[in-house]
Structure formats: C-alpha cells, structure tokens
Amino acid sequence: QVQLAESGGGLVQAGDSLRVSCAASGRTFTYNAMAWFRRAPEKEREFVGFINWNGDITNYADSTKGRFTISRDNAKNMLYLQMNSLKHEDTAVYYCALSSYSGIADYSNPARYPYWGEGTQVSVSS
C-alpha cells in the first residue's frame, strides 16, 4: 500500500520562498514518475510540475515555470517542490502524486497518477 505525505506548507508573504516535501512509503518509488498538483479555493485541480523517475526530465505549468523547481531523492523516497517568488495566486493545497510508470507523455493529466497524498496548504499573503 503506497502512502504519500506532504509537509512544509504554511503562510508566507508575496515574494517569499517555501519548500514543500512529499514522503513516500509502503514501496520503493525509485522507478516511478511523480508530479505536484494544486487546488485553489473554488477552482479545479491544476498541474504544477512533473519529474521522471531519475530526475533528468522535469516539466512545469506555464504559471510556475521559472519560479518553481521540482526534485527528488530516490534514496530517501522524497519528492520536493521549491517555490520562489511566490504570488498570492499560488495560494492552494498542494498535492504530490505518484505514477505507475517511469515516464508518461500526458504528465499533466491527474488521471495518470493512481496515488495521491492528502495535501499541504500554502497560503501567500499579498
């Protein structure tokens, strides 16, 4: 049984940086692609970023490109999202997601990820 647990959310000011983490347990995830999604109040779930199994391929939503960096430490079963130059519109619950594959073409499609964490709240004051 795979379990994903996000942590590191909080309240920050616009322009600040924050790193959220995702710990995977229950099985090794070394060969699985992962992603971050977010859901803002009264909005649909939104793709944030993707990383393939070994970290040499990353992709980002246009809204986060250049500000957010996704990384992973397979030895520790950890996924990270470094968020810089945060904006008020980044306020959301952030979720990590685990794919069953090492890499996927439609990585921004949440249906491609069978495993999800419960999320961590990130709030950015303007």
C-alpha positions in Angstrom: 0.0 0.0 0.0 1.6 3.2 -1.1 1.3 6.3 1.1 2.3 9.8 0.3 2.5 12.5 2.9 3.1 16.2 2.1 4.6 18.6 4.5 6.2 22.1 4.7 3.2 24.2 3.8 2.5 27.4 5.6 1.7 31.1 5.4 4.2 33.3 3.7 4.3 36.8 2.1 4.3 37.5 -1.6 7.9 37.3 -2.9 9.0 34.7 -0.3 10.2 31.2 -0.9 8.9 27.9 0.5 9.8 24.3 0.0 7.2 21.6 0.4 8.1 17.9 0.6 6.4 14.6 0.0 7.5 11.4 1.7 6.6 8.1 0.1 6.2 4.9 2.0 4.9 1.4 1.5 7.0 0.6 -1.5 10.0 2.0 -3.4 9.2 4.7 -5.9 12.6 4.8 -7.5 11.3 3.9 -11.0 8.1 5.9 -10.9 7.4 9.4 -12.3 5.9 11.9 -9.9 4.2 15.2 -10.0 2.8 18.1 -8.0 -0.7 19.4 -8.4 -2.6 22.1 -6.5 -6.2 23.2 -5.9 -7.1 26.7 -5.1 -10.3 27.6 -3.4 -13.3 27.2 -5.8 -11.0 26.1 -8.6 -10.2 22.9 -10.4 -7.1 20.9 -9.6 -4.2 22.3 -11.5 -0.9 20.7 -12.7 2.2 22.3 -11.2 5.2 20.2 -12.2 6.4 16.8 -13.2 9.6 14.8 -12.7 10.5 11.5 -14.3 11.9 8.5 -12.4 15.5 9.6 -12.2 15.0 13.3 -12.2 16.6 14.2 -15.5 13.3 15.3 -17.1 11.1 17.9 -15.5 8.2 19.9 -16.9 6.2 22.8 -15.4 3.0 24.6 -15.9 3.4 28.0 -17.5 2.3 29.6 -14.3 5.1 28.1 -12.3 7.9 27.8 -14.9 11.0 29.8 -13.8 9.8 30.1 -10.2 9.2 26.5 -9.1 11.7 23.7 -9.1 10.8 20.0 -8.6 13.4 17.5 -7.4 13.6 14.1 -5.8 15.8 12.0 -3.7 15.2 8.3 -4.5 17.4 7.1 -1.7 15.2 8.8 0.8 11.9 8.3 -1.1 11.3 12.0 -1.1 9.9 14.5 -3.6 10.4 18.2 -3.2 8.9 21.4 -4.6 11.0 24.6 -4.2 8.8 27.6 -4.7 10.4 31.0 -5.2 8.9 34.4 -5.8 5.6 33.3 -4.5 2.5 35.1 -5.6 -1.0 35.4 -3.9 -2.4 33.3 -6.8 -0.1 30.4 -5.7 -2.3 30.0 -2.7 -3.7 26.5 -2.8 -3.5 23.0 -1.3 -0.5 21.3 -2.9 -0.6 17.6 -3.6 2.1 15.1 -4.6 1.1 12.3 -7.0 2.8 9.0 -7.9 2.6 7.4 -11.4 2.8 3.7 -12.1 5.3 4.4 -14.8 8.8 5.8 -15.1 7.7 8.5 -17.5 4.4 9.5 -19.1 3.5 11.6 -22.1 0.4 13.3 -20.7 2.1 14.1 -17.4 -0.3 17.0 -16.6 -3.3 14.7 -16.6 -4.2 13.8 -13.0 -5.8 10.6 -14.1 -2.3 9.2 -14.9 -1.5 9.2 -11.2 -3.1 6.5 -9.1 -1.6 7.5 -5.8 -2.1 10.9 -4.0 -1.2 12.5 -0.8 -3.7 14.4 1.4 -2.1 17.8 0.6 -0.4 20.6 2.4 -1.8 24.2 2.5 0.3 27.0 1.1 -1.1 30.5 1.7 0.6 33.6 0.2 -0.5 37.0 1.5 -0.4 39.9 -0.9 
